[in-house]
Amino acid sequence: MPPTGPRVAAFFDLDKTVIAKASMAAFGRTLYRGGLLNRRIILRAAWSQLVFLHLGASEEKLATIREKVLRLTKGWDQARVSALVREAIDEVVEPIIYAEAAELIEHHRQLGHLIVIVSASPVEIVAPLAEYLGADEAIASVAQADENGLYTGEMEQYCYGPYKAQHMQALAEKYSIDLEASYAYSDSATDVPMLEAVGHPVVVNPDRVLARLGKERGWEIRHFVRPVRLRDRVPVPPPVPAAAVAFALAAAGAAITVLRHRQRDETAPDPGPGGGRLDAVGALLEGLRPLLQRSLRSLPTPRH
């Protein structure tokens, strides 16, 4: 029988909460093969992915990235982007889903809770991903398209920071959701409004600011560390270019993680976005740039 009273929902941020990398970056290779991106853009995306994963990004930085993405996608066909994402979702997403997140989603489903994916990424990526994960609803950013289905370079709906909480409230009204009885999961301090919107906020793989805030407020803190990898089930080695890029990213990630652990002091005031770590990290990343460039030069020619 359908619920007769207020419903309980579980709201999941996507990047670094349910999946182990930024969703837009994850589909970069897919868009490249579809002829929408070139090698230079892929390299810059890989670079941004490293910084985002290990240092986080300020609201100003994310706004800059958003504007660049909108300019880049102006004139793209919305239907083509959606089709490319859906065609590649098994290949791209399955290896990077956190097993703990998948288990938690299933737990909430068994309890009869409404499962909602909430992300600042484009709806063309978030909606099929939410469907793939078995979620009931998706809240995402929406880029404006003209009468021919081509992106205009403008944003119709932005789902970031306080806007996430506003969209959650609208969904709660639509489905009679009791937010005080509901759950929210996120890794980023930019999602504090999302976490504050529910009665059961849970911090997952938190950045430094959110880790400190979570401790101060007594919020539950979880760490997801087991991404589901396809190669663990089917022992097929990745193509050489993908393996080389993966090696470069993994090497940089490991080195940056060491730097972060050496310099982390949870009792010290936050140094701001990037802080004094950027010089050392920048030098490290600069040393890895040639490897990434060589790997990307060996990518196959995109389809047109």
Short mmCIF file of the C-alpha atoms (twelve columns), coordinates in Angstrom:
data_MODEL
# 
_entry.id   MODEL 
# 
loop_
_atom_site.group_PDB 
_atom_site.id 
_atom_site.type_symbol 
_atom_site.label_atom_id 
_atom_site.label_alt_id 
_atom_site.label_comp_id 
_atom_site.label_asym_id 
_atom_site.label_seq_id 
_atom_site.Cartn_x 
_atom_site.Cartn_y 
_atom_site.Cartn_z 
_atom_site.pdbx_PDB_model_num 
ATOM 1   C CA . MET A 1   0.000  0.000  0.000   1 
ATOM 2   C CA . PRO A 2   1.250  3.534  -0.721  1 
ATOM 3   C CA . PRO A 3   2.167  5.610  2.354   1 
ATOM 4   C CA . THR A 4   -0.773 7.516  3.834   1 
ATOM 5   C CA . GLY A 5   1.221  10.043 5.889   1 
ATOM 6   C CA . PRO A 6   4.295  12.193 5.285   1 
ATOM 7   C CA . ARG A 7   7.081  10.372 3.459   1 
ATOM 8   C CA . VAL A 8   10.713 10.043 4.423   1 
ATOM 9   C CA . ALA A 9   13.372 10.776 1.791   1 
ATOM 10  C CA . ALA A 10  17.097 10.145 1.477   1 
ATOM 11  C CA . PHE A 11  18.889 12.877 -0.488  1 
ATOM 12  C CA . PHE A 12  22.297 11.958 -1.926  1 
ATOM 13  C CA . ASP A 13  24.844 14.350 -3.351  1 
ATOM 14  C CA . LEU A 14  26.522 12.684 -6.342  1 
ATOM 15  C CA . ASP A 15  30.195 13.576 -6.834  1 
ATOM 16  C CA . LYS A 16  32.520 12.033 -4.212  1 
ATOM 17  C CA . THR A 17  29.462 10.870 -2.236  1 
ATOM 18  C CA . VAL A 18  27.889 8.239  -4.470  1 
ATOM 19  C CA . ILE A 19  30.585 8.098  -7.151  1 
ATOM 20  C CA . ALA A 20  34.332 8.435  -6.656  1 
ATOM 21  C CA . LYS A 21  34.943 11.305 -9.074  1 
ATOM 22  C CA . ALA A 22  33.297 14.374 -10.563 1 
ATOM 23  C CA . SER A 23  30.501 13.201 -12.858 1 
ATOM 24  C CA . MET A 24  31.190 15.800 -15.538 1 
ATOM 25  C CA . ALA A 25  34.845 14.765 -15.681 1 
ATOM 26  C CA . ALA A 26  33.846 11.094 -15.724 1 
ATOM 27  C CA . PHE A 27  32.006 11.579 -19.011 1 
ATOM 28  C CA . GLY A 28  34.758 13.660 -20.610 1 
ATOM 29  C CA . ARG A 29  36.094 10.735 -22.642 1 
ATOM 30  C CA . THR A 30  32.564 9.911  -23.805 1 
ATOM 31  C CA . LEU A 31  32.017 13.443 -25.089 1 
ATOM 32  C CA . TYR A 32  35.461 13.373 -26.719 1 
ATOM 33  C CA . ARG A 33  34.666 10.176 -28.599 1 
ATOM 34  C CA . GLY A 34  31.389 11.767 -29.663 1 
ATOM 35  C CA . GLY A 35  33.309 14.653 -31.233 1 
ATOM 36  C CA . LEU A 36  32.175 17.297 -28.735 1 
ATOM 37  C CA . LEU A 37  35.515 17.787 -26.946 1 
ATOM 38  C CA . ASN A 38  39.119 17.976 -28.106 1 
ATOM 39  C CA . ARG A 39  42.374 16.801 -26.484 1 
ATOM 40  C CA . ARG A 40  43.219 20.197 -24.995 1 
ATOM 41  C CA . ILE A 41  39.873 20.405 -23.191 1 
ATOM 42  C CA . ILE A 42  40.239 16.835 -21.917 1 
ATOM 43  C CA . LEU A 43  43.665 17.678 -20.477 1 
ATOM 44  C CA . ARG A 44  42.301 20.751 -18.734 1 
ATOM 45  C CA . ALA A 45  39.398 18.686 -17.376 1 
ATOM 46  C CA . ALA A 46  41.797 16.085 -15.967 1 
ATOM 47  C CA . TRP A 47  43.771 18.898 -14.357 1 
ATOM 48  C CA . SER A 48  40.664 20.415 -12.785 1 
ATOM 49  C CA . GLN A 49  39.592 16.947 -11.595 1 
ATOM 50  C CA . LEU A 50  42.818 16.561 -9.599  1 
ATOM 51  C CA . VAL A 51  42.400 19.924 -7.913  1 
ATOM 52  C CA . PHE A 52  38.698 19.340 -7.235  1 
ATOM 53  C CA . LEU A 53  39.162 15.896 -5.745  1 
ATOM 54  C CA . HIS A 54  42.083 16.729 -3.482  1 
ATOM 55  C CA . LEU A 55  41.841 20.439 -2.692  1 
ATOM 56  C CA . GLY A 56  38.173 21.212 -3.188  1 
ATOM 57  C CA . ALA A 57  36.898 24.370 -4.877  1 
ATOM 58  C CA . SER A 58  35.573 27.673 -3.620  1 
ATOM 59  C CA . GLU A 59  32.191 29.060 -4.668  1 
ATOM 60  C CA . GLU A 60  33.985 31.635 -6.848  1 
ATOM 61  C CA . LYS A 61  36.055 28.925 -8.548  1 
ATOM 62  C CA . LEU A 62  33.007 26.768 -9.200  1 
ATOM 63  C CA . ALA A 63  31.162 29.766 -10.652 1 
ATOM 64  C CA . THR A 64  34.072 30.340 -13.029 1 
ATOM 65  C CA . ILE A 65  34.033 26.677 -14.063 1 
ATOM 66  C CA . ARG A 66  30.267 26.848 -14.592 1 
ATOM 67  C CA . GLU A 67  30.572 29.842 -16.929 1 
ATOM 68  C CA . LYS A 68  33.359 28.156 -18.908 1 
ATOM 69  C CA . VAL A 69  31.284 24.995 -19.302 1 
ATOM 70  C CA . LEU A 70  28.267 26.991 -20.486 1 
ATOM 71  C CA . ARG A 71  30.374 28.792 -23.106 1 
ATOM 72  C CA . LEU A 72  31.920 25.495 -24.192 1 
ATOM 73  C CA . THR A 73  28.568 23.762 -24.659 1 
ATOM 74  C CA . LYS A 74  26.851 26.609 -26.525 1 
ATOM 75  C CA . GLY A 75  25.468 25.158 -29.755 1 
ATOM 76  C CA . TRP A 76  25.660 21.524 -28.626 1 
ATOM 77  C CA . ASP A 77  22.625 19.381 -29.349 1 
ATOM 78  C CA . GLN A 78  20.900 18.484 -26.077 1 
ATOM 79  C CA . ALA A 79  19.476 15.217 -27.405 1 
ATOM 80  C CA . ARG A 80  22.910 14.117 -28.658 1 
ATOM 81  C CA . VAL A 81  24.520 14.764 -25.272 1 
ATOM 82  C CA . SER A 82  21.772 12.790 -23.521 1 
ATOM 83  C CA . ALA A 83  22.177 9.900  -25.960 1 
ATOM 84  C CA . LEU A 84  25.975 9.794  -25.551 1 
ATOM 85  C CA . VAL A 85  25.653 9.707  -21.756 1 
ATOM 86  C CA . ARG A 86  23.048 6.937  -21.779 1 
ATOM 87  C CA . GLU A 87  25.091 4.843  -24.217 1 
ATOM 88  C CA . ALA A 88  28.201 5.041  -22.023 1 
ATOM 89  C CA . ILE A 89  26.693 4.880  -18.556 1 
ATOM 90  C CA . ASP A 90  27.582 1.231  -17.886 1 
ATOM 91  C CA . GLU A 91  31.175 1.726  -18.983 1 
ATOM 92  C CA . VAL A 92  31.690 5.025  -17.157 1 
ATOM 93  C CA . VAL A 93  29.672 4.773  -13.953 1 
ATOM 94  C CA . GLU A 94  29.760 1.167  -12.770 1 
ATOM 95  C CA . PRO A 95  33.496 1.168  -11.911 1 
ATOM 96  C CA . ILE A 96  33.289 4.329  -9.788  1 
ATOM 97  C CA . ILE A 97  30.173 3.781  -7.658  1 
ATOM 98  C CA . TYR A 98  31.025 3.526  -3.987  1 
ATOM 99  C CA . ALA A 99  29.868 0.126  -2.763  1 
ATOM 100 C CA . GLU A 100 28.943 1.682  0.588   1 
ATOM 101 C CA . ALA A 101 26.712 4.217  -1.181  1 
ATOM 102 C CA . ALA A 102 25.005 1.515  -3.232  1 
ATOM 103 C CA . GLU A 103 24.345 -0.487 -0.072  1 
ATOM 104 C CA . LEU A 104 23.003 2.589  1.702   1 
ATOM 105 C CA . ILE A 105 20.671 3.425  -1.176  1 
ATOM 106 C CA . GLU A 106 19.340 -0.114 -1.059  1 
ATOM 107 C CA . HIS A 107 18.903 0.158  2.727   1 
ATOM 108 C CA . HIS A 108 16.764 3.280  2.348   1 
ATOM 109 C CA . ARG A 109 14.798 1.647  -0.445  1 
ATOM 110 C CA . GLN A 110 14.014 -1.332 1.781   1 
ATOM 111 C CA . LEU A 111 12.699 1.105  4.386   1 
ATOM 112 C CA . GLY A 112 10.356 2.603  1.811   1 
ATOM 113 C CA . HIS A 113 12.182 5.935  1.642   1 
ATOM 114 C CA . LEU A 114 12.134 8.117  -1.457  1 
ATOM 115 C CA . ILE A 115 15.643 8.095  -2.998  1 
ATOM 116 C CA . VAL A 116 16.726 11.426 -4.490  1 
ATOM 117 C CA . ILE A 117 20.022 12.283 -6.213  1 
ATOM 118 C CA . VAL A 118 20.886 15.978 -5.823  1 
ATOM 119 C CA . SER A 119 23.710 17.393 -7.935  1 
ATOM 120 C CA . ALA A 120 24.972 20.615 -9.487  1 
ATOM 121 C CA . SER A 121 25.931 18.604 -12.586 1 
ATOM 122 C CA . PRO A 122 23.742 18.818 -15.722 1 
ATOM 123 C CA . VAL A 123 20.439 16.979 -15.774 1 
ATOM 124 C CA . GLU A 124 21.578 15.157 -18.946 1 
ATOM 125 C CA . ILE A 125 24.144 13.383 -16.745 1 
ATOM 126 C CA . VAL A 126 22.345 13.273 -13.399 1 
ATOM 127 C CA . ALA A 127 18.953 11.953 -14.572 1 
ATOM 128 C CA . PRO A 128 20.234 8.784  -16.297 1 
ATOM 129 C CA . LEU A 129 22.716 8.268  -13.465 1 
ATOM 130 C CA . ALA A 130 19.916 8.480  -10.900 1 
ATOM 131 C CA . GLU A 131 17.888 6.006  -12.965 1 
ATOM 132 C CA . TYR A 132 20.910 3.699  -13.161 1 
ATOM 133 C CA . LEU A 133 21.274 3.849  -9.371  1 
ATOM 134 C CA . GLY A 134 17.596 3.084  -8.867  1 
ATOM 135 C CA . ALA A 135 16.746 6.518  -7.427  1 
ATOM 136 C CA . ASP A 136 13.178 7.800  -7.526  1 
ATOM 137 C CA . GLU A 137 13.968 11.415 -8.353  1 
ATOM 138 C CA . ALA A 138 16.850 13.592 -9.564  1 
ATOM 139 C CA . ILE A 139 17.503 17.247 -8.812  1 
ATOM 140 C CA . ALA A 140 20.099 18.775 -11.126 1 
ATOM 141 C CA . SER A 141 21.220 21.872 -12.982 1 
ATOM 142 C CA . VAL A 142 19.425 22.595 -16.242 1 
ATOM 143 C CA . ALA A 143 21.090 24.371 -19.158 1 
ATOM 144 C CA . GLN A 144 18.842 26.464 -21.369 1 
ATOM 145 C CA . ALA A 145 18.129 25.122 -24.866 1 
ATOM 146 C CA . ASP A 146 16.543 26.940 -27.809 1 
ATOM 147 C CA . GLU A 147 13.601 25.810 -29.961 1 
ATOM 148 C CA . ASN A 148 15.958 23.574 -31.958 1 
ATOM 149 C CA . GLY A 149 17.244 21.791 -28.855 1 
ATOM 150 C CA . LEU A 150 20.647 23.527 -28.946 1 
ATOM 151 C CA . TYR A 151 22.250 24.913 -25.802 1 
ATOM 152 C CA . THR A 152 22.201 28.701 -25.627 1 
ATOM 153 C CA . GLY A 153 25.084 29.092 -23.175 1 
ATOM 154 C CA . GLU A 154 22.723 30.225 -20.402 1 
ATOM 155 C CA . MET A 155 21.573 28.446 -17.237 1 
ATOM 156 C CA . GLU A 156 17.874 27.762 -16.680 1 
ATOM 157 C CA . GLN A 157 18.157 26.114 -13.252 1 
ATOM 158 C CA . TYR A 158 21.220 25.997 -11.023 1 
ATOM 159 C CA . CYS A 159 21.393 23.322 -8.344  1 
ATOM 160 C CA . TYR A 160 24.247 24.366 -6.088  1 
ATOM 161 C CA . GLY A 161 24.669 25.445 -2.450  1 
ATOM 162 C CA . PRO A 162 21.494 27.086 -1.106  1 
ATOM 163 C CA . TYR A 163 19.641 26.276 -4.345  1 
ATOM 164 C CA . LYS A 164 19.858 22.574 -3.515  1 
ATOM 165 C CA . ALA A 165 17.939 23.178 -0.297  1 
ATOM 166 C CA . GLN A 166 15.313 25.216 -2.175  1 
ATOM 167 C CA . HIS A 167 14.771 22.438 -4.720  1 
ATOM 168 C CA . MET A 168 14.584 19.874 -1.901  1 
ATOM 169 C CA . GLN A 169 11.893 21.968 -0.208  1 
ATOM 170 C CA . ALA A 170 9.916  22.137 -3.458  1 
ATOM 171 C CA . LEU A 171 10.161 18.357 -3.864  1 
ATOM 172 C CA . ALA A 172 9.079  17.893 -0.241  1 
ATOM 173 C CA . GLU A 173 5.941  19.901 -0.915  1 
ATOM 174 C CA . LYS A 174 5.245  17.899 -4.079  1 
ATOM 175 C CA . TYR A 175 5.557  14.495 -2.377  1 
ATOM 176 C CA . SER A 176 4.518  15.406 1.185   1 
ATOM 177 C CA . ILE A 177 8.026  14.618 2.463   1 
ATOM 178 C CA . ASP A 178 8.788  15.139 6.139   1 
ATOM 179 C CA . LEU A 179 12.227 16.780 5.911   1 
ATOM 180 C CA . GLU A 180 12.761 16.563 9.662   1 
ATOM 181 C CA . ALA A 181 12.511 12.769 9.410   1 
ATOM 182 C CA . SER A 182 14.601 12.627 6.215   1 
ATOM 183 C CA . TYR A 183 18.314 12.069 5.491   1 
ATOM 184 C CA . ALA A 184 20.920 13.913 3.433   1 
ATOM 185 C CA . TYR A 185 24.424 12.779 2.465   1 
ATOM 186 C CA . SER A 186 27.204 14.991 1.120   1 
ATOM 187 C CA . ASP A 187 30.975 15.479 1.096   1 
ATOM 188 C CA . SER A 188 31.251 19.245 0.591   1 
ATOM 189 C CA . ALA A 189 30.953 22.331 2.780   1 
ATOM 190 C CA . THR A 190 29.083 23.973 -0.090  1 
ATOM 191 C CA . ASP A 191 26.245 21.530 0.684   1 
ATOM 192 C CA . VAL A 192 25.722 22.673 4.274   1 
ATOM 193 C CA . PRO A 193 22.291 24.129 3.315   1 
ATOM 194 C CA . MET A 194 21.338 20.714 1.913   1 
ATOM 195 C CA . LEU A 195 22.428 19.002 5.128   1 
ATOM 196 C CA . GLU A 196 20.700 21.578 7.316   1 
ATOM 197 C CA . ALA A 197 17.439 21.043 5.433   1 
ATOM 198 C CA . VAL A 198 16.881 17.590 6.964   1 
ATOM 199 C CA . GLY A 199 16.692 16.092 10.425  1 
ATOM 200 C CA . HIS A 200 19.384 13.473 9.737   1 
ATOM 201 C CA . PRO A 201 22.414 15.047 8.017   1 
ATOM 202 C CA . VAL A 202 25.280 12.654 7.258   1 
ATOM 203 C CA . VAL A 203 28.747 13.810 6.229   1 
ATOM 204 C CA . VAL A 204 30.487 11.502 3.713   1 
ATOM 205 C CA . ASN A 205 34.171 11.728 2.730   1 
ATOM 206 C CA . PRO A 206 34.159 15.345 3.932   1 
ATOM 207 C CA . ASP A 207 36.422 18.147 2.818   1 
ATOM 208 C CA . ARG A 208 38.326 19.855 5.612   1 
ATOM 209 C CA . VAL A 209 35.756 22.561 6.328   1 
ATOM 210 C CA . LEU A 210 32.825 20.132 6.422   1 
ATOM 211 C CA . ALA A 211 34.765 17.659 8.576   1 
ATOM 212 C CA . ARG A 212 35.313 20.326 11.200  1 
ATOM 213 C CA . LEU A 213 31.749 21.614 10.983  1 
ATOM 214 C CA . GLY A 214 30.339 18.088 11.192  1 
ATOM 215 C CA . LYS A 215 32.295 17.429 14.379  1 
ATOM 216 C CA . GLU A 216 31.175 20.719 15.902  1 
ATOM 217 C CA . ARG A 217 27.529 19.980 15.193  1 
ATOM 218 C CA . GLY A 218 27.638 16.322 16.107  1 
ATOM 219 C CA . TRP A 219 26.649 15.142 12.649  1 
ATOM 220 C CA . GLU A 220 27.290 11.541 11.673  1 
ATOM 221 C CA . ILE A 221 30.471 11.159 9.598   1 
ATOM 222 C CA . ARG A 222 31.039 8.272  7.222   1 
ATOM 223 C CA . HIS A 223 33.884 7.311  4.911   1 
ATOM 224 C CA . PHE A 224 33.205 5.507  1.640   1 
ATOM 225 C CA . VAL A 225 36.342 3.849  0.291   1 
ATOM 226 C CA . ARG A 226 35.210 0.904  -1.855  1 
ATOM 227 C CA . PRO A 227 34.386 1.979  -5.412  1 
ATOM 228 C CA . VAL A 228 32.871 -0.847 -7.429  1 
ATOM 229 C CA . ARG A 229 35.317 -1.626 -10.232 1 
ATOM 230 C CA . LEU A 230 34.334 -3.601 -13.309 1 
ATOM 231 C CA . ARG A 231 37.853 -5.012 -13.727 1 
ATOM 232 C CA . ASP A 232 37.560 -6.619 -10.275 1 
ATOM 233 C CA . ARG A 233 34.837 -8.833 -11.743 1 
ATOM 234 C CA . VAL A 234 36.106 -9.229 -15.325 1 
ATOM 235 C CA . PRO A 235 39.927 -9.282 -15.509 1 
ATOM 236 C CA . VAL A 236 40.310 -7.306 -18.738 1 
ATOM 237 C CA . PRO A 237 43.166 -4.765 -18.783 1 
ATOM 238 C CA . PRO A 238 42.187 -1.220 -19.820 1 
ATOM 239 C CA . PRO A 239 43.400 0.208  -23.144 1 
ATOM 240 C CA . VAL A 240 46.883 1.705  -22.969 1 
ATOM 241 C CA . PRO A 241 45.790 5.379  -23.174 1 
ATOM 242 C CA . ALA A 242 43.199 4.964  -20.417 1 
ATOM 243 C CA . ALA A 243 45.676 3.051  -18.265 1 
ATOM 244 C CA . ALA A 244 48.318 5.751  -18.691 1 
ATOM 245 C CA . VAL A 245 45.927 8.540  -17.752 1 
ATOM 246 C CA . ALA A 246 44.644 6.502  -14.805 1 
ATOM 247 C CA . PHE A 247 48.236 5.968  -13.646 1 
ATOM 248 C CA . ALA A 248 48.971 9.683  -13.840 1 
ATOM 249 C CA . LEU A 249 45.838 10.603 -11.924 1 
ATOM 250 C CA . ALA A 250 46.439 7.909  -9.316  1 
ATOM 251 C CA . ALA A 251 50.057 8.959  -8.818  1 
ATOM 252 C CA . ALA A 252 49.102 12.590 -8.417  1 
ATOM 253 C CA . GLY A 253 46.237 11.680 -6.126  1 
ATOM 254 C CA . ALA A 254 48.440 9.580  -3.877  1 
ATOM 255 C CA . ALA A 255 51.084 12.280 -3.651  1 
ATOM 256 C CA . ILE A 256 48.565 15.014 -2.922  1 
ATOM 257 C CA . THR A 257 46.929 12.864 -0.272  1 
ATOM 258 C CA . VAL A 258 50.294 12.511 1.458   1 
ATOM 259 C CA . LEU A 259 50.725 16.286 1.367   1 
ATOM 260 C CA . ARG A 260 47.281 16.810 2.800   1 
ATOM 261 C CA . HIS A 261 47.808 14.380 5.657   1 
ATOM 262 C CA . ARG A 262 51.147 15.975 6.530   1 
ATOM 263 C CA . GLN A 263 49.698 19.458 6.634   1 
ATOM 264 C CA . ARG A 264 46.241 18.750 8.060   1 
ATOM 265 C CA . ASP A 265 45.456 20.220 11.447  1 
ATOM 266 C CA . GLU A 266 41.799 19.989 12.320  1 
ATOM 267 C CA . THR A 267 42.186 22.462 15.194  1 
ATOM 268 C CA . ALA A 268 43.808 25.175 13.089  1 
ATOM 269 C CA . PRO A 269 41.712 27.811 11.296  1 
ATOM 270 C CA . ASP A 270 40.962 26.998 7.685   1 
ATOM 271 C CA . PRO A 271 43.458 28.728 5.372   1 
ATOM 272 C CA . GLY A 272 40.799 29.351 2.713   1 
ATOM 273 C CA . PRO A 273 40.390 27.731 -0.684  1 
ATOM 274 C CA . GLY A 274 43.655 26.027 -1.557  1 
ATOM 275 C CA . GLY A 275 45.580 27.728 1.229   1 
ATOM 276 C CA . GLY A 276 49.347 27.416 1.378   1 
ATOM 277 C CA . ARG A 277 49.231 23.938 -0.146  1 
ATOM 278 C CA . LEU A 278 48.828 25.180 -3.694  1 
ATOM 279 C CA . ASP A 279 52.506 25.942 -4.305  1 
ATOM 280 C CA . ALA A 280 53.666 22.428 -3.457  1 
ATOM 281 C CA . VAL A 281 50.714 20.786 -5.172  1 
ATOM 282 C CA . GLY A 282 51.117 22.997 -8.225  1 
ATOM 283 C CA . ALA A 283 54.742 21.953 -8.607  1 
ATOM 284 C CA . LEU A 284 53.756 18.312 -8.265  1 
ATOM 285 C CA . LEU A 285 50.991 18.573 -10.851 1 
ATOM 286 C CA . GLU A 286 53.265 20.472 -13.219 1 
ATOM 287 C CA . GLY A 287 55.648 17.539 -13.169 1 
ATOM 288 C CA . LEU A 288 52.826 15.194 -14.172 1 
ATOM 289 C CA . ARG A 289 51.515 17.365 -17.003 1 
ATOM 290 C CA . PRO A 290 53.813 15.829 -19.699 1 
ATOM 291 C CA . LEU A 291 52.593 12.315 -18.842 1 
ATOM 292 C CA . LEU A 292 48.975 13.374 -19.173 1 
ATOM 293 C CA . GLN A 293 49.734 15.131 -22.453 1 
ATOM 294 C CA . ARG A 294 51.472 12.071 -23.921 1 
ATOM 295 C CA . SER A 295 48.593 9.846  -22.816 1 
ATOM 296 C CA . LEU A 296 45.984 12.110 -24.371 1 
ATOM 297 C CA . ARG A 297 47.891 12.331 -27.669 1 
ATOM 298 C CA . SER A 298 47.429 8.560  -27.968 1 
ATOM 299 C CA . LEU A 299 43.630 8.755  -27.656 1 
ATOM 300 C CA . PRO A 300 41.736 7.419  -30.675 1 
ATOM 301 C CA . THR A 301 40.316 9.858  -33.210 1 
ATOM 302 C CA . PRO A 302 36.788 10.950 -32.153 1 
ATOM 303 C CA . ARG A 303 33.699 10.067 -34.148 1 
ATOM 304 C CA . HIS A 304 31.923 12.867 -35.982 1 
# 
